[in-house]
Structure formats: C-alpha cells, structure tokens
Amino acid sequence: MNKAISFNRIARYEGNVPRYTSYPTAVQFSDAVNSKDYTKWLQALSVEEPVSLYLHVPFCDELCRYCACNTLVMRREEAREAYGDLLIEELKRLTATLKTRRTVNFIHWGGGTPTTLPAKTMSKIMSFVRESFFVSENAEISIELDPRHFPLDYPDMLEACGTTRVSVGVQDLDDRVQKACGRIQSWEQTQSCIQAVRQVGIQSVNIDLIYGLPNQTLQSTRNTIQSVIRLQPDRLAVFGYAHVPWKFKRQTLLEGEKLPTMEERFEQRRIIDEELIKAGYDPIGLDHYALPHDEMSKAARNGTLHRNFQGYTVDKARVLLGVGASAISILPTGIVQNVTAPVDYKKAIERGGFPIIRGVARNDDDRMRWDIIERLMCDLSVDLKKIARKHNQTEILFDNILKNLRSFESDGLVKLSDYTIQVTEAGRPLLRNIAVLFDIYYHVAPQRHAQAI
C-alpha cells in the first residue's frame, strides 16, 4: 500500500460491501433451494469432475468475543465423537449420489476448531474419505489449529493422515487487545504449536491475523506483525475485523472497548503490509501474503489463483463439497449451505437426504460475473472482452461500469485500457469496492456486509 495515496484519497469509496468468496453472495441465499436441488446438481456433474472437500467442526474449547463463526463450546467427548459419525454419514450420502469415486486434490478442515474432535475420530473420518474418494498422492490436506488447545496426540495423527498444511489462529499478540477479545495466547504457545507440526514433517504454515480489533494501536499492530514474522510462516491471512453484534451477540462484549476508527484501520493495514513486504512476503489479492516459494505466491504470479469460502486457494476444482453443520458447497449450477446449529444438523441427517437449509441457483450471467469478480480479486486485473466472449456475450454490456470506474482511475486506483481493468497497488485495499460494481444483486446494506477496509 502506498501511503502517498493516503486515507483521504480512498475514504470516499469506503463502505460495507461483500467479501466476494462466491457469487451470488450469501445474502442471496434463500430456503427456496433445498436438498432436492442439491441432489439434482450433484447428479448433473460429469463423472470425471473432480471435487474438493471442506469438513466443518462447529466446536471450540473457548469462544472468542470477536468471532463471527457459527461455533459453540462442547465439553462432552462422546458428543464430539457422535458429530464425527454424522460427518461420515453425510459423506456416505455424497458418494452414493455422485455414484462414481471422485478424485480429490484438496481437503480442508475448518471451524470452529477441528482439533476439538478426538484424534481417533479425526483419523476415522480421514480413513473413510480415502476409502470413498481417490485422494491424489500430492493432495493438499489442511487444518485450522488453535495453539491454546492443541492435543498432544494430534501432531503424529495429522502426519499419519497426510496433512500438508496447518492454519494457525493468532489474530493479535498484544495483552490489552487479547484481554478485550477474550483470547489470551502467548507468542510462546504459538511457537510451540508450529514447532510441533513442523517436527512431524508438516512444513507449510499459515497464520491468521485481524486488524481493527478493540484496543489495537498503530504501535501494537507493528509489534504484533514483527513478532509473527519471527515465527516464519509461509503464508498469512490478514482480515479486517467485522463488527456485527446484531448478528453475533458475543461481540456485544467488545462494545465497552475502544474500536479503531476507519482511518486507524487503514493505517493498521498499511503497517502490516509494509512490514510483511519488507520481510520478503508477496501480497496476494486483497488480504493474503505468501513467501515467494509458496504455491499460493506462484499461483498469483501465473494467474491460476482462485477464491472460495475458505478465502484464496490454489484449488482449481469447480466443485467444493461442504460437509458438517453450516458448511457451504459450491457447484457450477448453485451454492448451498447446511443447517447451522449442530443439534439441527443432527436432526436433518436423521430425517434423510442432505441437511440443506438454504442456497441459490446460478445462471449463465452469474457465472460470467463470478469469472470477472474472481479475476479482479485474485489478479487485480481483468480483460472484460475475453470473459464476455467466453460466455457468448458482448463487452458493451459493461460500458456503464467502466464509466463508474473513471473516478477510481482519476484517483490512481485503477488503470483502464479499452475493456481491460488493472487495479493499482494503491487500489488493492478497495478490490471489493471495485468488484461490487459487477454485482447486479447488491444493495447498500451496512448491517449485512463488513467494512471494506
């Protein structure tokens, strides 16, 4: 980020816009889409279509006050084991519907905290996955970890399951920020967790950070990022805190603390960007960073980076199958979400079919606009002529959007040439604000979307 552009230059574009991890976005989901639709979409897939798997565990050992995920604390181990059996049952239904044994190149465990599952349960599920799918020899198998609660028997089990990458939650290392967020986690705890997985041969490590949290200052942000760099992660995901207490009541516990202003958030993001680039990391899309040797950095350089509900990914599969409570599945023909509460997920599995609560069908125009939005979010550039012709459309469809981008061009945030859009480094923080121009469903709704910066 170029400080010369400054906050004042881009402040007028700031607003609440979708994160664009899919299109149409989750705001368009409705209960008009159900299990029957999902079944039909699955059955329509080519028998040679590879799939990726996302397995969601909605449990945590502690609840962080800033969190906007569908999670709860589950103390009883037998309940966690039973949840694992539900995941296997949903996987059985998927394989039965798909009929053929599909190739899988990417498997991601998310949450919540996946390690709340007993190690034997995790191992059992992974064994079933390998029996039911062709998991490629070089598949990426990743999992999210909480260093405060990392069972001693997990590193060896993860290695035995073929895990290749871990994503470690940190968010912030300042004492005052951690106290406000209800997440007390030392640098040493984080280091110990990373050392434990690296010692069993899992070398790829991602660290998650959040800016815009209560009590964060510019100096504390710099201290945190400098401390994190010492851990030598291969990747980092750096998100702006989304304060939506009307959706997640636990965030009301933060309201007595001081939240950074929009200008302070901008400066925090700039500091993180500055320190990571100085340390040799490549900026990836909107909010990721990776060392030059990392596959994500390579994908960003050669134009093969993609985006889904997990964020940026090198996964090329068009089909992502979400398994578990609140998990989201993406197919060319539509997007669906499972019921969110674990108790309702259990009831839905017991009723039969897939535990779908809502979703949205995708038409030809949706797929074209997603191609445009994804390339903007991943490459910071897009050739509208090329994409329009790929979808049998004409580029003049976007003439009004290009007119709306003239102010961005005047402010040095984009470069326009014929029907090509190139986002500048100064415009990188506003990728979502540029992408939203292609979103025909978008309506200004501050309470439904997060701040752009």
C-alpha atoms as one frame of an Amber mdcrd trajectory, in Angstrom:
protein
   0.000   0.000   0.000   1.306   3.401  -0.965   0.959   5.867   1.911   1.255
   8.680  -0.648  -2.243   7.777  -1.825  -3.305   8.185   1.816  -6.516   7.560
   3.630  -8.140  10.796   2.475  -7.849   9.764  -1.168  -9.709   6.483  -0.733
 -12.012   7.315   2.200 -14.884   8.342  -0.067 -15.007   4.838  -1.537 -15.186
   3.116   1.846 -18.405   1.281   2.565 -19.913  -2.027   3.615 -19.548  -4.492
   0.766 -19.483  -8.303   0.394 -16.232 -10.228   0.782 -16.840 -11.973  -2.544
 -15.929 -15.504  -1.641 -18.737 -16.537  -4.005 -21.197 -15.052  -6.458 -24.068
 -14.707  -5.892 -23.088 -13.925  -2.313 -24.638 -15.470   0.799 -27.077 -12.539
   1.028 -28.891 -14.058  -1.949 -29.345 -17.475  -0.305 -32.932 -18.484   0.390
 -34.855 -21.505   1.646 -36.309 -21.909  -1.857 -33.223 -24.041  -2.550 -33.241
 -27.372  -0.737 -31.876 -30.910  -0.571 -33.629 -31.944  -3.776 -31.936 -29.134
  -5.711 -28.541 -30.095  -4.318 -29.106 -33.744  -5.222 -30.059 -32.762  -8.774
 -26.979 -30.552  -9.130 -24.694 -33.309  -7.842 -26.184 -35.864 -10.218 -25.701
 -33.496 -13.163 -21.916 -33.376 -12.669 -19.754 -35.119 -15.222 -18.479 -38.474
 -13.949 -14.942 -37.161 -14.487 -15.470 -33.935 -12.497 -13.010 -33.770  -9.560
 -14.260 -32.429  -6.235 -12.726 -30.772  -3.195 -13.858 -31.344   0.379 -14.456
 -28.907   3.210 -15.209 -30.508   6.592 -16.609 -28.200   9.258 -16.353 -28.719
  13.018 -18.542 -26.183  14.879 -16.961 -26.657  18.321 -14.389 -24.596  20.213
 -12.745 -25.023  23.602 -13.297 -21.302  24.267 -15.345 -18.646  22.475 -13.518
 -15.527  21.285 -15.636 -12.414  21.597 -14.785 -11.068  18.137 -15.721 -14.305
  16.364 -18.398 -14.252  13.653 -18.444 -18.011  13.063 -21.170 -20.492  13.935
 -19.464 -22.147  16.920 -20.205 -23.343  20.430 -18.332 -24.931  23.329 -18.877
 -28.687  23.547 -17.243 -30.308  26.597 -18.530 -33.875  26.244 -16.166 -36.088
  24.259 -18.930 -38.549  23.377 -20.857 -35.716  21.700 -17.785 -34.798  19.678
 -17.369 -38.431  18.633 -21.038 -38.578  17.657 -20.588 -35.488  15.492 -17.802
 -37.298  13.665 -20.240 -40.123  12.864 -22.638 -37.547  11.399 -19.884 -36.259
   9.108 -19.272 -39.799   7.873 -22.984 -40.285   7.235 -23.136 -37.110   5.135
 -20.040 -38.244   3.228 -21.746 -41.590   2.538 -24.718 -39.788   1.024 -22.439
 -37.703  -1.147 -20.593 -40.713  -2.523 -23.883 -42.554  -3.144 -25.289 -39.562
  -5.048 -22.124 -38.961  -7.057 -22.125 -42.688  -7.942 -18.510 -42.734  -9.110
 -15.457 -42.458  -6.882 -14.251 -38.890  -7.414 -10.711 -37.554  -7.480  -9.939
 -35.189  -4.601  -6.926 -32.869  -4.647  -7.894 -30.571  -1.761  -9.294 -31.320
   1.701  -9.680 -28.620   4.322 -10.773 -28.959   7.942 -12.291 -25.739   9.291
 -14.357 -24.500  12.173 -14.662 -23.662  14.950 -11.661 -25.681  15.996 -11.347
 -29.034  14.191  -8.969 -30.387  16.846 -11.869 -30.470  19.308 -12.630 -33.806
  17.645 -10.793 -36.652  19.398  -7.750 -37.747  17.379  -9.251 -41.215  16.850
 -12.405 -39.599  15.405 -10.426 -37.405  13.020  -8.400 -40.446  11.924 -11.585
 -42.482  11.386 -13.102 -39.793   9.171  -9.942 -39.393   7.099  -9.771 -43.156
   6.599 -13.357 -43.111   5.332 -12.533 -40.229   2.961  -9.648 -42.191   1.466
 -11.853 -45.259   1.066 -14.618 -43.267  -0.634 -12.609 -40.900  -2.848  -9.423
 -41.078  -4.887  -7.294 -38.743  -2.763  -4.393 -37.854  -5.043  -0.861 -38.570
  -3.914   0.038 -34.880  -3.864  -3.294 -33.692  -2.409  -3.264 -30.636  -0.137
  -4.786 -31.581   3.209  -5.042 -28.646   5.587  -6.491 -27.938   9.007  -7.127
 -24.935  11.264  -5.440 -25.002  14.684  -5.813 -23.132  17.971  -2.389 -23.135
  19.692  -4.052 -22.744  23.098  -5.765 -26.110  22.712  -3.605 -28.427  20.629
  -3.840 -32.035  21.906  -0.523 -33.831  22.381  -1.647 -36.790  20.253  -2.581
 -34.615  17.285   0.756 -33.930  15.506   1.502 -37.611  14.848  -2.108 -38.272
  13.840  -2.090 -35.328  11.413   1.115 -36.593   9.846  -0.350 -40.106   9.525
  -3.438 -38.646   7.798  -1.256 -36.958   5.189  -1.742 -33.378   6.379   0.351
 -30.939   4.358  -0.554 -27.533   5.785  -1.859 -26.004   9.001  -3.535 -22.647
   9.553  -2.782 -21.219  12.983  -5.087 -18.678  14.615  -3.222 -15.780  16.247
  -5.227 -12.590  15.484  -3.148 -10.316  17.788  -0.401 -10.661  20.396  -0.949
  -7.502  22.448  -2.080  -8.108  26.055  -4.728  -5.365  26.075  -6.197  -6.496
  22.765  -6.245 -10.141  23.852  -7.986  -9.248  27.103 -10.665  -7.258  25.257
 -11.197 -10.151  22.828 -11.212 -12.896  25.445  -8.396 -14.741  23.679  -5.239
 -14.998  25.785  -2.483 -16.569  23.692   1.240 -16.058  24.131   3.852 -15.932
  21.395   5.475 -18.964  23.019   2.245 -21.008  22.743   2.055 -20.196  19.065
   5.720 -21.043  18.514   5.333 -24.368  20.335   2.335 -25.342  18.165   4.186
 -24.512  14.950   7.301 -26.380  16.072   5.205 -29.445  16.919   3.730 -29.737
  13.425   6.993 -28.943  11.674   8.761 -31.636  13.663   6.454 -34.298  12.166
   7.099 -33.029   8.643   4.210 -30.591   8.083   6.163 -27.680   6.678   3.526
 -25.321   5.270   2.185 -22.955   7.941  -0.385 -20.176   7.583  -1.075 -17.616
  10.330  -4.353 -15.690  10.652  -4.290 -12.081  11.880  -7.021  -9.499  12.403
  -6.727  -5.715  12.415  -9.383  -3.278  13.637  -9.801  -5.098  16.963 -10.586
  -3.309  20.242  -7.623  -1.519  21.844  -5.343  -2.060  18.846  -3.000   0.848
  18.223  -0.590   1.514  15.388   2.353   0.568  17.604   0.734  -2.606  18.938
  -0.088  -3.621  15.362   3.547  -3.156  14.348   4.733  -5.106  17.394   2.383
  -7.994  16.605   3.369  -8.296  12.955   7.075  -8.115  13.773   6.654 -10.871
  16.369   4.678 -13.014  13.920   7.369 -12.653  11.253   9.824 -14.244  13.693
   7.683 -17.412  13.504   8.446 -17.616   9.764   5.008 -18.622   8.456   4.799
 -19.485   4.765   1.508 -17.618   4.397  -0.570 -15.086   6.287  -4.233 -14.161
   6.050  -4.880 -10.638   7.353  -8.536  -9.757   7.834 -10.279  -6.580   8.924
 -12.435  -7.199  11.981 -16.131  -7.295  11.062 -18.112  -5.770  13.925 -21.633
  -7.180  13.509 -23.040  -7.534  17.062 -26.603  -7.612  15.706 -25.709 -10.966
  14.119 -23.318 -12.389  16.735 -24.304 -11.463  20.289 -20.904 -12.389  21.728
 -19.492  -9.288  20.020 -21.562  -7.090  22.329 -18.977  -7.949  24.998 -16.498
  -5.878  22.963 -18.653  -2.780  22.828 -17.214  -1.278  26.012 -13.748  -1.334
  24.473 -12.316   1.180  22.015 -12.600   0.141  18.380 -10.153   1.761  15.947
 -11.541   4.426  13.633 -11.712   3.822   9.901  -8.544   5.875   9.410  -6.768
   3.900  12.130  -7.840   0.640  10.440  -6.362   1.919   7.178  -3.080   2.737
   8.901  -3.000  -0.632  10.691  -3.429  -2.389   7.379  -0.707  -0.233   5.835
   1.717  -1.084   8.661   1.087  -4.822   8.272   1.558  -4.535   4.516   4.773
  -2.545   4.948   6.334  -4.951   7.450   5.444  -8.106   5.511   6.742  -6.820
   2.192   9.932  -5.702   3.935  10.277  -9.247   5.311  10.037 -10.738   1.803
   6.361 -11.686   1.560   4.382 -11.195  -1.646   0.963  -9.531  -1.297  -1.747
 -11.877  -2.593  -5.094 -10.473  -3.682  -6.919  -8.485  -1.033  -5.708  -9.847
   2.287  -3.199 -12.695   1.939   0.608 -12.810   1.890   2.985 -15.614   0.976
   6.698 -16.216   0.656   7.888 -16.461  -2.976   8.419 -20.248  -2.740   4.830
 -20.899  -1.607   2.327 -22.386  -4.063  -0.074 -19.504  -3.428   2.558 -16.971
  -4.407   3.359 -18.965  -7.554  -0.342 -19.144  -8.444  -0.707 -15.382  -8.004
   2.218 -14.833 -10.360   0.952 -17.152 -13.099  -2.737 -16.234 -12.922  -4.069
 -19.527 -11.523  -5.146 -18.277  -8.098  -8.773 -18.904  -7.117 -11.185 -17.842
  -4.394 -13.908 -19.610  -2.411 -15.432 -19.608   1.073 -12.051 -20.540   2.540
 -10.503 -17.401   1.029  -7.710 -17.557  -1.538  -6.734 -21.000  -2.767  -4.696
 -22.749  -5.447  -7.507 -25.296  -5.788  -8.699 -25.450  -9.405 -11.740 -27.676
  -8.792 -15.092 -26.184  -9.800 -16.857 -28.242  -7.134 -16.356 -27.755  -3.401
 -18.423 -30.079  -1.218 -19.049 -28.771   2.287 -19.711 -31.348   4.983 -20.928
 -30.580   8.506 -23.079 -28.014  10.289 -23.180 -24.656   8.426 -20.790 -25.909
   5.701 -21.221 -24.379   2.242 -20.962 -26.261  -1.048 -20.218 -24.601  -4.387
 -21.145 -26.128  -7.753 -21.350 -24.556 -11.211 -25.158 -24.753 -11.014 -25.653
 -23.464  -7.477 -24.476 -22.875  -3.929 -25.981 -24.444  -0.804 -25.485 -24.197
   2.943 -26.144 -26.842   5.569 -28.216 -26.119   8.677 -26.062 -24.165  11.099
 -26.756 -25.428  14.628 -25.240 -28.863  15.451 -28.486 -30.089  17.042 -30.450
 -29.143  13.908 -27.759 -30.684  11.722 -28.180 -33.968  13.622 -31.968 -33.872
  13.168 -31.599 -33.120   9.457 -29.235 -36.065   8.956 -31.665 -38.333  10.809
 -34.513 -37.231   8.507 -32.580 -38.399   5.454 -31.341 -36.586   2.358 -28.893
 -33.711   2.630 -29.051 -31.250   5.573 -29.545 -28.185   3.359 -31.205 -25.103
   4.835 -30.743 -22.549   2.053 -28.913 -21.752  -1.146 -29.031 -20.091  -4.540
 -29.094 -21.329  -8.133 -26.509 -19.892 -10.534 -27.353 -18.884 -14.089 -25.112
 -18.051 -17.057 -24.904 -14.378 -16.097 -23.923 -15.293 -12.516 -21.092 -17.495
 -13.773 -19.815 -14.755 -16.085 -19.881 -12.137 -13.348 -18.126 -14.520 -10.952
 -15.370 -15.003 -13.558 -14.901 -11.238 -13.616 -15.052 -10.764  -9.843 -12.722
 -13.691  -9.150 -10.079 -12.429 -11.577 -10.264  -8.944 -10.059  -9.969 -10.343
  -6.527  -7.119 -12.710  -7.480  -5.163 -10.977 -10.267  -6.054  -7.313  -9.683
  -6.860  -7.226 -13.385  -9.472  -8.481 -15.822  -9.978  -8.499 -19.581 -13.712
  -7.919 -19.988 -13.629  -8.661 -23.716 -12.072 -12.058 -23.136 -14.532 -13.069
 -20.424 -17.574 -11.707 -22.288 -16.684 -13.721 -25.385 -16.059 -16.843 -23.300
 -19.678 -16.536 -22.134 -21.051 -15.598 -25.590 -21.729 -12.017 -24.544 -20.550
  -8.655 -25.821 -18.253  -6.400 -23.825 -20.517  -3.367 -24.306 -22.588  -4.906
 -21.510 -20.043  -3.331 -19.148 -19.848   0.182 -20.628 -21.707   1.811 -17.730
 -19.454   0.061 -15.205 -16.372   1.418 -16.956 -17.894   4.902 -16.726 -18.343
   4.403 -12.974 -14.679   3.437 -12.715 -13.473   6.776 -14.107 -13.346   8.306
 -10.628 -11.225   5.347  -9.444  -8.933   5.989 -12.404  -8.667   9.706 -11.600
  -7.618   8.816  -8.051  -4.918   6.418  -9.256  -6.719   3.308  -8.030  -7.224
   1.618 -11.422  -5.914   1.867 -14.966  -8.406   1.440 -17.799  -7.417   0.458
 -21.320 -10.120  -0.467 -23.814 -12.035  -3.143 -21.827  -9.174  -4.094 -19.524
  -9.162  -3.105 -15.846  -5.875  -3.056 -13.942  -6.084  -2.331 -10.210  -3.028
  -0.452  -8.939  -1.233  -1.182  -5.677  -2.925   1.897  -4.249  -6.277   0.404
  -5.220  -5.619  -3.035  -3.712  -7.445  -2.238  -0.416 -10.547  -1.355  -2.456
 -10.771  -4.553  -4.508 -14.194  -5.333  -3.035 -15.435  -1.822  -3.858 -14.413
  -2.372  -7.485 -15.855  -5.890  -7.646 -19.214  -4.694  -6.301 -19.781  -2.713
  -9.496 -20.281  -6.037 -11.297 -22.732  -7.344  -8.677 -26.252  -6.902 -10.029
 -27.792  -8.110  -6.758 -26.021  -5.665  -4.484 -27.982  -3.157  -2.457 -26.391
  -0.884   0.104 -26.954  -2.708   3.382 -24.438  -1.760   6.103 -25.852  -4.318
   8.525 -25.352  -7.205   6.091 -21.758  -6.622   4.983 -18.374  -5.819   6.536
 -16.326  -2.661   6.122 -14.137  -2.692   3.028 -11.046  -1.609   4.997
